[in-house]
Amino acid sequence: MRRFFDIIGSICGLIFLLPFLLFVAFAIILESGLPIFVKLDRISKGKIIKVYKFRTMIKNAHAMKKDLKSLNERKNGPFFKIKNDPRLTKVGKFLRKLRFDEFPQFFNVLKGEISLVGPRPHEPEEMLAYPLEFKKLYFAKAGLTGLSQVNGASALPFIKELEFDLYYLEHQSFLLDLKILFKTVWIFFFDPTGV
């Protein structure tokens, strides 16, 4: 049932994305060339997967991360965030503001690598720093959206984000998934301070 719901949801998401795809692709290419998409290492079900996103940063942005550690605003854990990241392109800033850069992840949902709802997918090196009581998140199927994403996302303290994700795993239900999806849609269209 859950997999069927993921397939239907991801197909609907990709249909929604389709009319915008050419415009987004053209804007990215016009400003900074190819590629249009990036494939980022994330953990889901205990293994590394490639998560698809629209490219919002300059090329080789990941290699610059170590030089920008002093600007990291998330000081309470391994997660990395800079509000005005110098690696972002102008088109990338616009896509992130609209939360549109995440839409290609519907391909990951369709492939069965992640679910529509689940713990937030993080980088392998970030997950190695999880405290012992949260290690089970490493083996969970990650989600395009989830409880931590609709309750502050990257604005949350490190441990609080993990607590939301663990709570979801321990109380997972179809009704909870529907509530999270509804809140995700609400935030996407009506709440610029949300996810």
DRENZA-17472 format. One line per 10 residues: number of its first residue (from 0); for each residue x negated, y, z of N, C-alpha, C, CB. Coordinates in steps of 0.001 Angstrom, whole numbers, padded with zeros to 6 digits. Glycine has a CB too. Example, Ala and Ser with C-alpha at 12.3 -4.5 7.8 and 13.67 -1.06 7.14 Angstrom:
// residues 2
0> -013190 -005690 007800 -012300 -004500 007800 -013200 -003300 007800 -011308 -004473 009046 | -012850 -002250 007080 -013670 -001060 007140 -012900 000030 007870 -014084 -000598 005725
//
This chain:
// residues 195
0> -000832 -001202 000000 000000 000000 000000 -000870 001257 000000 000943 000003 001218 | -001892 001241 000848 -002780 002397 000947 -003526 002627 -000372 -003783 002203 002099 | -004006 001525 -000979 -004731 001636 -002245 -003799 002126 -003352 -005357 000281 -002632 | -002582 001648 -003375 -001592 002098 -004355 -001355 003600 -004205 -000261 001320 -004189 | -001233 004056 -002966 -001019 005469 -002674 -002221 006295 -003149 -000780 005679 -001159 | -003435 005772 -002934 -004651 006459 -003395 -004667 006593 -004920 -005909 005701 -002920 | -004295 005513 -005611 -004311 005526 -007079 -003304 006545 -007618 -003997 004116 -007639 | -002090 006519 -007101 -001062 007465 -007549 -001486 008900 -007238 000298 007151 -006879 | -001991 009121 -006027 -002410 010466 -005617 -003568 010997 -006450 -002803 010463 -004155 | -004542 010131 -006740 -005706 010576 -007518 -005321 010862 -008968 -006822 009517 -007470
10> -004417 010073 -009532 -003946 010335 -010903 -003210 011678 -010954 -003011 009183 -011398 | -002372 011941 -009958 -001668 013235 -009895 -002662 014384 -009750 -000664 013253 -008716 | -003689 014183 -008919 -004708 015216 -008736 -005478 015493 -010006 -005664 014817 -007646 | -005814 014446 -010746 -006560 014608 -012001 -005699 015265 -013076 -007070 013247 -012499 | -004406 014970 -013078 -003492 015632 -014018 -003411 017123 -013703 -002079 014989 -013959 | -003392 017452 -012404 -003380 018859 -011984 -004678 019549 -012418 -003195 018971 -010442 | -005796 018822 -012331 -007106 019386 -012666 -007277 019617 -014164 -008205 018471 -012167 | -006688 018767 -014965 -006933 018741 -016406 -006777 020096 -017108 -006009 017763 -017036 | -005694 020855 -016865 -005545 022143 -017575 -006650 023155 -017260 -004208 022757 -017230 | -007288 023005 -016085 -008307 023965 -015674 -009718 023532 -016069 -008241 024171 -014181
20> -009867 022274 -016464 -011184 021692 -016664 -012022 022446 -017686 -011045 020267 -017087 | -011444 022758 -018837 -012190 023453 -019894 -012630 024842 -019452 -011341 023559 -021159 | -011761 025555 -018729 -012091 026904 -018259 -013234 026867 -017244 -010851 027572 -017635 | -013136 025927 -016307 -014184 025788 -015291 -015503 025394 -015942 -013780 024743 -014227 | -015448 024421 -016854 -016658 023957 -017551 -017302 025091 -018327 -016327 022795 -018501 | -016492 025863 -019046 -017017 026982 -019840 -017679 028019 -018941 -015891 027637 -020662 | -017036 028336 -017803 -017579 029342 -016884 -018923 028905 -016312 -016592 029611 -015745 | -019022 027626 -015922 -020277 027107 -015362 -021386 027143 -016412 -020083 025663 -014839 | -021083 026667 -017617 -022087 026632 -018693 -022524 028039 -019073 -021531 025903 -019930 | -021568 028954 -019161 -021874 030330 -019553 -022828 030999 -018571 -020591 031144 -019661
30> -022632 030740 -017280 -023491 031386 -016285 -024833 030681 -016096 -022775 031451 -014964 | -024800 029344 -015988 -026050 028667 -015602 -026329 027380 -016371 -026015 028354 -014139 | -025601 027151 -017472 -025875 025987 -018297 -025329 024689 -017713 -027346 025859 -018502 | -025777 023592 -018284 -025386 022265 -017810 -026238 021864 -016606 -025523 021219 -018941 | -025809 020929 -015776 -024577 020137 -015871 -023370 020849 -015276 -024764 018806 -015179 | -022196 020360 -015627 -020952 020893 -015069 -020684 020268 -013703 -019762 020632 -016026 | -020972 018973 -013609 -020742 018232 -012364 -022064 017904 -011683 -019953 016938 -012641 | -022003 017704 -010378 -023134 017143 -009637 -022651 015864 -008963 -023704 018167 -008580 | -023570 014953 -008736 -023281 013714 -008007 -024126 013730 -006737 -023584 012430 -008887 | -023456 013820 -005606 -024127 013997 -004321 -024069 012712 -003499 -023494 015157 -003539
40> -025174 012388 -002832 -025228 011207 -001971 -024379 011410 -000723 -026678 010890 -001580 | -023436 010508 -000520 -022602 010516 000669 -022423 009066 001123 -021218 011207 000393 | -022017 008902 002375 -021792 007559 002930 -020302 007258 002997 -022426 007432 004335 | -019924 006088 002503 -018554 005584 002633 -018621 004069 002716 -017648 006046 001432 | -017937 003509 003682 -017924 002054 003909 -019343 001505 004117 -017254 001335 002719 | -020201 002273 004755 -021535 001795 005109 -022546 001801 003985 -021434 000440 005632 | -022215 002419 002855 -023181 002460 001758 -023179 003839 001103 -022864 001367 000711 | -024253 004104 000379 -024384 005387 -000303 -023573 005354 -001590 -025872 005713 -000599 | -022746 006365 -001768 -022005 006540 -003014 -022367 007907 -003605 -020458 006419 -002775 | -022028 008101 -004854 -022223 009386 -005519 -020879 010093 -005573 -022826 009208 -006954
50> -020770 011186 -004836 -019532 011956 -004800 -019605 013053 -005867 -019291 012569 -003380 | -018545 013157 -006670 -018501 014137 -007758 -017976 015484 -007261 -017622 013620 -008909 | -018638 016547 -007724 -018160 017907 -007477 -018503 018768 -008681 -018781 018500 -006175 | -017748 019856 -008857 -018194 020851 -009817 -019476 021474 -009276 -017092 021938 -010074 | -020435 021720 -010155 -021700 022323 -009714 -021461 023786 -009351 -022796 022203 -010823 | -021757 024115 -008104 -021552 025483 -007613 -022872 026173 -007271 -020647 025469 -006384 | -023977 025445 -007393 -025280 025996 -007036 -026221 025990 -008242 -025897 025200 -005874 | -027308 026710 -008091 -028338 026697 -009113 -028937 025297 -009199 -029431 027751 -008811 | -029623 025020 -010300 -030230 023700 -010471 -031321 023481 -009426 -030811 023547 -011896 | -031478 022239 -009003 -032469 021838 -007983 -032236 022515 -006630 -033875 022165 -008471
60> -030976 022823 -006338 -030643 023498 -005075 -031006 022645 -003865 -029155 023839 -005035 | -030822 021330 -003981 -031084 020454 -002829 -032557 020510 -002418 -030684 019000 -003158 | -033437 020670 -003391 -034871 020733 -003090 -035235 021981 -002295 -035679 020695 -004379 | -034384 023008 -002349 -034631 024255 -001628 -034141 024219 -000186 -033972 025396 -002350 | -033402 023165 000155 -032748 023103 001463 -033733 023224 002612 -031977 021813 001596 | -034873 022563 002487 -035848 022577 003590 -036407 023981 003841 -037001 021609 003288 | -036429 024818 002796 -036948 026178 002937 -035915 027139 003517 -037420 026691 001595 | -034674 026681 003638 -033595 027544 004125 -033081 027125 005502 -032450 027540 003135 | -033799 026204 006142 -033333 025673 007432 -033157 026763 008480 -034306 024630 007948 | -033966 027797 008413 -033879 028874 009405 -032574 029666 009277 -035073 029819 009260
70> -031916 029570 008124 -030659 030284 007898 -029434 029443 008238 -030576 030733 006461 | -029655 028179 008605 -028540 027282 008902 -027712 027821 010070 -029057 025865 009223 | -026403 027953 009846 -025511 028492 010867 -024961 027415 011799 -024368 029223 010211 | -025167 026156 011449 -024691 025059 012297 -025866 024538 013122 -024056 023909 011437 | -026064 025157 014275 -027239 024884 015110 -027042 023708 016055 -027591 026109 015910 | -025802 023199 016160 -025487 022215 017196 -025515 020771 016695 -024135 022512 017774 | -026120 020531 015539 -026167 019178 015002 -026904 019146 013677 -024760 018620 014834 | -026798 018033 012955 -027556 017872 011717 -026914 018505 010482 -027760 016430 011462 | -025658 018986 010613 -024968 019515 009445 -025565 020856 009023 -023471 019668 009733 | -025424 021155 007735 -026083 022331 007160 -025049 023227 006490 -027174 021911 006143
80> -025040 024501 006878 -024124 025463 006255 -024702 026871 006359 -022721 025402 006921 | -024687 027566 005230 -025054 028978 005189 -023879 029713 004559 -026398 029219 004382 | -023326 030684 005257 -022131 031379 004770 -022369 032019 003404 -021695 032447 005775 | -023437 032772 003291 -023786 033404 002018 -025016 032709 001441 -024046 034933 002202 | -024831 031463 001062 -025935 030642 000583 -026534 031240 -000693 -025461 029199 000330 | -027836 031579 -000676 -028459 032193 -001854 -028529 031270 -003064 -029841 032649 -001510 | -028271 029990 -002868 -028315 029040 -003980 -027015 029013 -004787 -028614 027652 -003455 | -025952 029619 -004237 -024660 029609 -004914 -024677 030510 -006149 -023554 030054 -003952 | -024052 030042 -007222 -023853 030876 -008396 -022596 031723 -008183 -023736 030006 -009692 | -022379 032710 -009043 -021168 033527 -008930 -019923 032679 -009178 -021215 034706 -009924
90> -019993 031845 -010197 -018875 030941 -010479 -018677 029979 -009306 -019122 030152 -011796 | -019787 029507 -008733 -019727 028600 -007598 -019036 029210 -006396 -021103 028171 -007217 | -019320 030471 -006117 -018664 031162 -005001 -017157 031218 -005223 -019232 032588 -004833 | -016772 031492 -006463 -015355 031579 -006804 -014679 030216 -006645 -015178 032100 -008243 | -015328 029170 -007142 -014766 027818 -007041 -014625 027382 -005592 -015639 026821 -007799 | -015621 027709 -004776 -015558 027324 -003364 -014493 028102 -002615 -016907 027533 -002700 | -014353 029384 -002978 -013323 030201 -002335 -011935 029625 -002588 -013392 031650 -002838 | -011728 029123 -003808 -010452 028499 -004163 -010376 027034 -003737 -010227 028605 -005658 | -011499 026508 -003218 -011631 025088 -002842 -011464 024173 -004060 -010588 024719 -001762 | -011845 024679 -005217 -011652 023927 -006452 -012822 023008 -006769 -011433 024875 -007599
100> -013954 023237 -006115 -015148 022437 -006421 -014989 020977 -006014 -016361 023027 -005725 | -014067 020695 -005091 -013880 019341 -004582 -012999 018464 -005475 -013284 019405 -003209 | -012283 019058 -006415 -011286 018314 -007178 -011831 017114 -007954 -010622 019233 -008125 | -013061 017166 -008481 -013573 015976 -009178 -013657 014726 -008299 -014935 016272 -009735 | -013550 014896 -006979 -013584 013726 -006098 -012366 012820 -006274 -013677 014173 -004655 | -011349 013309 -006992 -010239 012413 -007320 -010738 011224 -008155 -009130 013183 -008085 | -011826 011420 -008908 -012441 010297 -009631 -012966 009256 -008648 -013588 010796 -010544 | -013563 009715 -007543 -014059 008795 -006519 -012921 008019 -005865 -014842 009561 -005455 | -011796 008705 -005664 -010620 008038 -005086 -010097 006987 -006056 -009503 009067 -004751 | -010006 007342 -007323 -009512 006419 -008342 -010395 005177 -008445 -009436 007119 -009696
110> -011713 005370 -008268 -012654 004250 -008326 -012632 003403 -007052 -014060 004769 -008570 | -011978 003893 -006003 -011896 003142 -004760 -013066 003373 -003824 -011794 001698 -005061 | -013907 004364 -004119 -015080 004636 -003280 -014704 005398 -002016 -016121 005427 -004066 | -013707 006280 -002126 -013164 006992 -000974 -011644 006933 -001062 -013674 008477 -000921 | -010971 007337 000007 -009514 007408 000021 -009069 008867 -000066 -008944 006737 001297 | -007783 009063 -000276 -007261 010426 -000211 -007488 011010 001180 -005759 010454 -000568 | -007285 010170 002206 -007438 010611 003598 -008424 009697 004307 -006068 010619 004340 | -009322 010304 005065 -010306 009530 005819 -011309 010456 006473 -011024 008523 004910 | -012286 009907 007176 -013336 010735 007773 -014098 011510 006696 -014310 009863 008587 | -014601 012635 007059 -015315 013475 006096 -016609 012784 005650 -015627 014868 006710
120> -016868 012707 004331 -018110 012071 003874 -019308 012986 004086 -018003 011687 002394 | -020364 012444 004693 -021561 013241 004947 -022784 012597 004317 -021777 013421 006449 | -023860 013362 004285 -025115 012888 003705 -025715 011791 004587 -026118 014060 003536 | -026451 010854 003983 -027046 009754 004766 -027897 010228 005933 -027889 008889 003869 | -028743 011236 005705 -029636 011696 006784 -028860 012371 007907 -030686 012665 006231 | -027701 012966 007592 -026859 013559 008625 -026237 012475 009496 -025764 014430 007993 | -025775 011408 008871 -025094 010345 009620 -026051 009556 010509 -024396 009398 008659 | -027331 009552 010169 -028318 008882 011019 -028439 009566 012379 -029684 008854 010326 | -028027 010837 012429 -028130 011604 013680 -026865 011517 014529 -028430 013060 013371 | -025873 010727 014118 -024657 010586 014902 -024965 009916 016247 -023604 009776 014121
130> -024384 010413 017343 -024504 009707 018624 -023922 008300 018520 -023795 010495 019746 | -024377 007408 019373 -024019 005992 019312 -022515 005748 019291 -024621 005270 020478 | -021758 006531 020062 -020311 006293 020155 -019562 006628 018861 -019731 007108 021293 | -020244 007276 017926 -019606 007625 016658 -020167 006831 015480 -019766 009105 016393 | -020988 005832 015745 -021634 005073 014670 -020632 004327 013793 -022623 004088 015258 | -019450 004002 014342 -018464 003277 013533 -017987 004114 012343 -017265 002870 014400 | -018148 005446 012414 -017776 006299 011287 -018619 005980 010052 -017932 007777 011666 | -019818 005460 010279 -020721 005103 009184 -020098 004031 008288 -022068 004613 009740 | -019303 003149 008876 -018726 002011 008145 -017286 002261 007696 -018772 000766 009011 | -016764 003452 007992 -015393 003781 007602 -015349 004249 006146 -014811 004869 008533
140> -014203 004078 005538 -014003 004591 004187 -013728 006090 004280 -012831 003845 003460 | -014582 006860 003664 -014470 008316 003734 -013241 008802 002978 -015733 008980 003172 | -012879 010069 003203 -011683 010613 002574 -011918 011943 001887 -010608 010767 003590 | -011126 012198 000861 -011152 013489 000177 -010740 014604 001131 -010228 013469 -001054 | -009768 014291 001974 -009385 015188 003051 -009241 014348 004313 -008058 015960 002718 | -009103 015013 005449 -009001 014261 006694 -008662 015161 007861 -010291 013524 006973 | -008623 014571 009030 -008217 015297 010232 -009193 016425 010572 -008104 014336 011411 | -010487 016177 010402 -011450 017246 010698 -011369 018364 009662 -012880 016680 010748 | -011108 017992 008387 -011031 019003 007334 -009862 019969 007534 -010908 018329 005983 | -008743 019479 008060 -007573 020349 008235 -007545 020998 009617 -006289 019554 008015
150> -008583 020785 010407 -008659 021399 011736 -009924 022229 011911 -008600 020326 012812 | -010377 022818 010814 -011513 023723 010919 -012683 023367 010044 -011964 023779 012304 | -012783 022091 009646 -013859 021632 008743 -015225 022068 009232 -013634 022160 007326 | -015990 022742 008389 -017378 023082 008727 -017486 024164 009801 -018110 023539 007483 | -016355 024763 010187 -016379 025731 011285 -016392 025038 012649 -015172 026667 011187 | -016129 023730 012652 -016091 022977 013913 -017489 022711 014452 -015356 021654 013717 | -017640 022651 015776 -018904 022149 016334 -019127 020710 015891 -018903 022243 017885 | -020365 020300 015818 -020755 018976 015338 -019957 017854 015997 -022231 018758 015581 | -019966 017811 017323 -019303 016723 018054 -017790 016779 017870 -019651 016790 019550 | -017222 017975 017818 -015772 018104 017655 -015330 017532 016321 -015342 019572 017768
160> -016109 017763 015264 -015786 017195 013961 -015782 015676 014012 -016775 017682 012908 | -016780 015106 014694 -016846 013650 014824 -015681 013115 015654 -018176 013232 015458 | -015281 013854 016674 -014149 013430 017514 -012854 013369 016707 -013977 014390 018707 | -012631 014356 015841 -011439 014327 014984 -011464 013106 014069 -011344 015618 014144 | -012625 012845 013465 -012730 011713 012542 -012546 010375 013259 -014080 011738 011833 | -013100 010272 014468 -012951 009039 015239 -011494 008849 015680 -013885 009057 016469 | -010853 009936 016086 -009439 009863 016465 -008616 009345 015285 -008916 011257 016925 | -008926 009851 014090 -008188 009397 012909 -008351 007890 012716 -008666 010150 011650 | -009579 007398 012826 -009827 005968 012644 -009044 005124 013639 -011310 005672 012778 | -008965 005611 014866 -008324 004832 015930 -006803 004970 015941 -008872 005254 017270
170> -006259 005948 015192 -004813 006177 015172 -004281 006221 013731 -004472 007492 015906 | -005006 005616 012851 -004676 005660 011425 -003291 005085 011159 -005722 004897 010613 | -002484 005829 010368 -001148 005358 009986 -000721 006099 008729 -000109 005573 011143 | 000277 005543 008060 000790 006170 006847 001384 007542 007163 001845 005269 006181 | 002068 007643 008296 002674 008912 008700 001606 009968 008972 003548 008714 009945 | 000537 009578 009639 -000556 010511 009913 -001197 010974 008596 -001621 009851 010835 | -001361 010035 007661 -001908 010403 006353 -001029 011444 005660 -002048 009159 005465 | 000279 011236 005708 001202 012183 005080 001114 013561 005718 002632 011665 005169 | 000992 013602 007049 000869 014879 007759 -000411 015611 007334 000873 014650 009292 | -001512 014857 007235 -002790 015454 006841 -002730 015949 005396 -003938 014436 007010
180> -002122 015175 004510 -001997 015591 003105 -001126 016829 002977 -001415 014454 002255 | -000031 016873 003724 000845 018043 003691 000095 019283 004175 002103 017805 004555 | -000652 019125 005272 -001398 020266 005808 -002500 020696 004846 -002000 019918 007180 | -003127 019731 004148 -004157 020045 003159 -003584 020894 002027 -004769 018756 002594 | -002423 020488 001511 -001766 021236 000432 -001389 022630 000911 -000511 020488 -000071 | -000884 022717 002137 -000508 024019 002702 -001727 024937 002796 000133 023840 004098 | -002828 024419 003314 -004046 025216 003440 -004558 025645 002072 -005127 024429 004186 | -004534 024723 001101 -005026 025017 -000245 -004296 026187 -000873 -004889 023799 -001130 | -002969 026224 -000724 -002181 027259 -001392 -001924 028505 -000551 -000880 026687 -001810 | -001883 028356 000788 -001381 029472 001598 -002316 029959 002709 -000097 029075 002209
190> -003400 029246 002994 -004218 029633 004145 -005684 029748 003760 -004053 028624 005284 | -006157 030934 003393 -007550 031114 002980 -008555 030897 004097 -007733 032482 002423 | -008085 030845 005345 -009000 030615 006473 -009050 029146 006862 -008578 031452 007680 | -008381 028284 006085 -008256 026877 006451 -009482 026062 006162 -007111 026278 005749 | -009298 024983 005388 -010356 023980 005163 -011655 024631 004721 -009910 022957 004113
//
